Amino acid sequence: MEQALIDRYRCPESLVKFDLSGSLSKEAGYFRFGRDTICYGRSATGFRASRPDSVLYDALKDVTTNGSNPVLSFDPTEIIDNLRLERYANGDNQRALNRWKRSLRDAYYFLRPLLHVNIRRLFQRAHLNGWQRLLFPHWPVDTTVEDLCERLLLLSMKARGVGRVPFVWFWPDGAQSCVAMTHDLETEKGKTFCSELMDIDDSFGFKASIQVVPEERYKVSADFIQNIRDRGFEVNVQDLNHDGHLFRSREEFLRRAQRINAYGKEYEAKGFRAAVLYRNLDWYDALEFSFDMSVPNVAHVDPQRGGCCTVMPYFVGNMLEIPVTTTQDYALFHLLNEYSLDLWKAQTELIMEKNGLVSFIVHPDYVIEKRAQGIYRDLLSFFRQQGQEKRIWFAVPGEIDDWWRSRSKLRVVDHNGKWQIEGPGAERAKLAFAKVVRDRLEYEVEA
């Protein structure tokens, strides 16, 4: 029950322990844990709703204590997995609708090469109709996993009478948050602009990862890959041919995954991203990459709805998921028709409040036009200023993957009454404490 919390905080296991109040229900559904925290899964008390916008049972009122252990009516790790793996979006009530949506999607991608871009936008905006009314995940940033973990740790600390809990800080060298920029090359035009886009990044002191489509869209030469790396940028694989059919069936996915894996080895790429952020995390064991970048935090304005409800990386089996935590540039400019930093700044503020990962997808294809390019330059200027005012780790996804894997092996131990971090890579880690302050949790990082 405690594993998700221990993995998140890398704190001593002896300080976090929960008991279950009874047998869990057979069926899963939505319920609350406090006023604003929506959960999805099984529970031992109350009722579970089929929709998040229904009246939801509050499981917080059922919490009791058994000695020094909080007694819960649900398994926290199961609930957190259901959110991060988007299992709430694949319940029985969604399957028939999803089949219908897949049929429409297949028809759209069959006709897409024949459609003018303005016509495609009409279809895309029609798909988005009503997105503002979606209650869950929370727009514009969903931190349900963070909120749930903080509330659970607070309950555990209160039950044990503990004022503070030591843990391994989330980011190396005590950074407050992490910022990552990624560029997906979708067309020949975007590939041609890639060098100029790297010039723009360099002019502001930033590096990014470049995701290339291996087949059909454009030629990917060894010289092109090497030039990106020689400039200090990262190369990862984006889909196979960007036709929208990677997840059409399990059989088709496995067939394509073999070729995708081969391109990963050829390009010496550690990371993968699916085109259009289509995804099925239950199939990811067929991919031979160290990390994936295909899951949005909240996907209201993406073709595939859902979202992982967290602003932190997390493991899916042996693969690290590095979620997309901000709105893509295409959706911002062409679907929401917003040419300003307002949304990106609002999302950044919410993510940094949780010390999370601020990750972007900015396509070379969509920032060639001067107005959009101006917004992108403003974004880089904004983060350059933020970096001067705050301790921010600007990293490419491969560096995030390396750190998160190192952090997952670190542990906090008591040496003669003093907490210390042990394990490979401990020299970059910072000891932090979760403290109870006026009935809420606050973090303190040692200097």
N, C-alpha and C positions, 0 to 999 in steps of 0.2 A: 504493500500500500504506500510505502514511503519513498519508493525508488525514484519517482519523478522529482520529488523535492530534493533528495540527496544529489541526484544528477545535476539539478539546477544550481544548487548552492555549493556543492562539494564540501559539505560540512560534516562533522563527526556524526556517524550513524546513531550513536548512543543518545544524541540530543533530539532526535526526531522519531517519534513512534506514535502510531495511531491504532485504535481498535475498531472493529466493525460491529455495528449494533445488531445485525441479524443477517438473514439470508437475502441476497440480492434478487431483485425481480428478474423474470425471464426476459421481459421486453425492455428495450431502451427508450428513452424519451427525454424531453426537456424539463428541467426544474431550475430553481434559483438557489444560490448560496449567498444570502444577503440580498440587498435591494437591487443591485445592478449587475451581479455576476451570474450569467446564464451558463448552465452546464448541460451536457448531453450524455446520457448513459443510463445504467441501471442503478436502482437504489432500494433500500430496505424499508423505507417509510414513505408515507404520503402517496402522491400520484405523479405520473410523468405524462407530459403533454406531447402531442404529435407535431406541434408547431411552436416556434419560439415566441410568436406574438399572441399566444393564448395566455390565459391565467396560469401562472406557474407556482408550483408548490415551493416554499422556502425551506430547504433542508437545514439551514443554519439554526433554526429554532429547535431542532432535534439533537443538537450537539450536547453531550454530557461528558463526564470524565470518569475514568476508571483508574483510581490512584493518580499517577502522574501522566496518564495517556488520555488525550481527547478520544471520545467515542463518536464515530461518524456513521452516517447511514449510506455511505457510498465509498468506493475505492478511488482515492484521488488520482493514482497513476492511470487507472482505466479512463477516468474522465479527461485527464490531460491528453492522453493518447488519442481519444476520440476527437478532441479539438484539433490537435496538431496534425493528425492524419486525415482530417476532414470526414470522419465517419458519420458525423451528424448529417452531412450532405448526401449520404448514400443509404438512408433508411428506407424501409419498405414503402413509405408514402412518396418517396422521390423516384423510385425505380422506373415506373411507367412513364412519368414525365421526362426523365432523363433519356429514355429510349426515343421518345418523340423528338426531343431536342437534338439527339444524335442524328436522327433522320434528316431534320432540317439542316443541320450543320453539314452533313455529307452532300446534300443538294447544293448548298451555298458554295462549298469548295469545288464542286464539279463545275459550277457556272462562273466561279470567281475570275478565271483568266479572261472571260469575255466581258466582264463588267467594268465600266469606267469607275475610277476612284470615288467620284461623287455619288454614284449609285451604290457602291459598297458601303459608304458612310450612312446612307439612308437605312440599309438593312441593319447595320450595326447599331444605329441609334434606336431603331425599332426594338431590337433585342434588349436594349437598356431601359425601355419604358418601365417606369415604376420603381427604378432602383433606389430612389430617395426614400421610399417607404419601407425598405427592408430593415428590420429591427436587429437582425443578427446575421453575421458578425457586425460589430459596431463600427460605423463610419465616422471619421476618415481613417482611424487607426483602432484596431482591436487589441487590447492587452488583457484579455480574459485569463490567459494562462498566468501572466505575471500577477494579476489581482488575486487569483485563486491561490497561488503559491504563497503570496505574502500573507493572506488571511489565515491559511493553514499553519504557517510557521508561527504566526502570532498566537494562535490558539495553543500550539504545542508549548511555546515559551511560557504562556500564562499558566497552563496546567502544571508545568514543572517548577514554576516559580523562578524561572531563569530570566535575568535582565538583558542578557545579550548572548548571541550565538556566533562563533567564529566561522568564517567561510572563505573560500578562494574567490577573490574579486573577479568580476565577469571578463574584464579586459586586461591585457598586459600593461605593466608599468603604471597601473593605477588610472588608466584613461577612463574618463567619465562615460563615454559612448564610442561607438565605432561608425565610420562612414565609408561606404563602398560604392564605386561607380562602375557600371557595366554598360557595354555597347554591343547590341546585336546587329550584325550585318545581314540585312534581309534581301537586298538586290544588288545588281552590278553597280547601280548608281551610288548606293551606300558604301559599297566596297571602295569605289573610286574616291569618295570623300573621306574615307577612314584616315588617311595620312593627315589631312587638314584638321580633322577632329582631334587627333593625337597632338597636333601642334597647339590647338586651343587648350587642351588639358595641361600640356607642358607649360604653357605661358602662365598658368595659375598654380603650378607646382603640384599637379595631381597626376596619378597614374590610374589606369582602369583595366578591366578585363575586356577582351574582344571575343565575341562568340561568332564562329563561322559556321555556315551551312555547308556540309561536305559535298552534296550532290545537287545538280540541276540548276541551281540559282545562278552560280558563277564559278569560275575556276579558282580553286584554292591551291596555289603553288607552294612548294617548299620555301622559295625565296620570300613570298608574301608573309608566311608564318614567321620566318626568321627575322624579317624586318621589324615586325611587331615586337618580338622578344628583344631584339637588339636595342630598342628604344625604352626598354624597361616596362613594357606592358605585358599583360598575360593573355594567353590564348586558350579558349575552351570550345567545346563542340556544341552547336545549336541544332538539335533535331537531326534528321537525315536529309530531307529535301524540302521541308517547310510546306507540305501540302495539306496539313491539318488532319492526316489520317493515321498518325503514329499509334494512337490508342483506340483505333477502330475495333479491333478484336485482340484477344490475348495471342492468338496465333500470329497475326500480322505484326504485333509488337515484338514478339520473340524473334521473328524473322529479321525485322529491321534492327533490333537491338544488337544482333551479331555484327552487322555492318557498322553501326554506330560505335561499338566497342573497338572495332578494327581501326576506324578513323581516330579514335581517342589515342590509341597506341601510336599510330602514324604521326599524329601531331604532338605527341607527348603531352597531352592535355589531361589535367586532373579533374576538370569539372564539366558538367553537362547542364544544358537548359533545353526544355522542350519548346517547340514553336508555339506561339500564342498562349503560352503558359497552360496548355492542355496537360493533364497529368492523371495518373492513377498510381498512388504510392504503393499499393499492394503488389504491383508488378516490378518495382524497382530493383528487386534482387537480381534481375537479369542484366542490369547495367553494371559495367566494370569501371566505375569512376569513384573518386574519393569523395566528391561532393556534388550536390545538385542545387539548382537555383530556379526552380520552376513553380514554387508555391507562393502565391500572394498572401499577405497578411489579411487583407479583406478584399474580396474579388467582386464587389458590386458592379464595377465598370469594366470587367473582363468578360470574354466570351463564356468561360466556365466559371460559374458562381462558386462560392464557398470561401475558403480562407483558413489559415492555420491558427489564427487568434493569438499569435505570439510575435514579439519583436526580437526574439533571440534565436540563434541557430539551435538545431536539435538533431539528434541522430534518428535515422530511419534504417534500422538494421545496422550495417557497417558504414552506410553512407551518411555524410553530414548534410542536412538540409540548411541552406542559407536562404532564408525567405526574402521575397521582394516586399519591402515594407512601405514603399511610397507608390503613388500612381504613376503608371508609365507615361512617357511623353506623348505617345500617340493618343491615348485616351484624354490626356489633359488638353491638348491642342485641338484635336479633331472631333472628339466626341462630346467633351464638356465645353469646348470652345472657350477655354480659359487661357489667355496669354499673360500670365502674371505668376509671381512666386508665392501668391497667397496660400494656395493649398499645400504646396511643398513645404513652406515654412511652418504651417499649422501642423502638418504631419511630423516634421522634424522635432518640433517642441514637445509633442505628445510622446514620441519615441524616446527622446532624451530624458524626459521625466522618469522613465522606467530604465534608464541607462542601457537602452537597447541599440540595435543595429539599424542605421539609416541607410537603406540600400536603394539604388536607382537603376532603372533601365532607360537609357537615352539612346535612341537609334540614330546612326549617321544619316539614314534615309530621311528622317523627319526634322533634322536641324540644319539642313542645307539652306532652306528658306530663311531669309535674314531676320524676320520677326522672331521665329522660333529660336534661331541661333542666338539672338540677343538675350532671350530669356535664359538660355543655357549658360551664357557667359555671366549673367547676373547670378545664377545659381552657384557657379564656381566662385565668384567674388564673395557671395554670402558665406560660403563655407570657409574660404580663406580667412575672413574676418572672425568667424566662429572659432577657428583654430587658434587665433591669437588671443581670444578671450577665455577659452575653455580647454580642458585637457581632452582632446579628441584624437582617436587613433584612425588615421586615414590609411586604409588597407585594401589590397586587392583580394578577391575571394580565396585564392590559394593560401594567402597568409592567414586569413580567418580560419580556414580549414586546419592549418598547421597548429594554430594556437588552441582551437577548441579541442582538438585531439590531445594535445599536450595537457590542457586543463582537466580533461576527463580522467586523467591518470593521477592527478595530484590529490593529496589528502592533507587534512589539518590534524596535527597530533599535539598532545600535551607533553611538553618536556619540562619536568620539574616546575609545574604550575605556569608555564609560559607556552602559549599556542604558537606553533610553527608550521610552515608548509613544507611538505616533503614530496619528492618525486622529480623525474627528469623535466627540466624546464622551470623548476621552482624559482630560479633567479629572476625571471620576468614576472612572476606572480606576486600579487600583493594580498596580504592578509586584510580581511575586512570583517566588520561586525554588524550583525542585524540587531538593532536595539528597539526596545519598547519605549516609545515616547508619546505620552498622552493618548494611550489606547490605539496607537498606530505604529507601524514599523518604519524605522529609518535606518539608513546605512551609513557606516563610517569606515573610511579606508585609511589604513595606517600609512604614514608618510614613508 
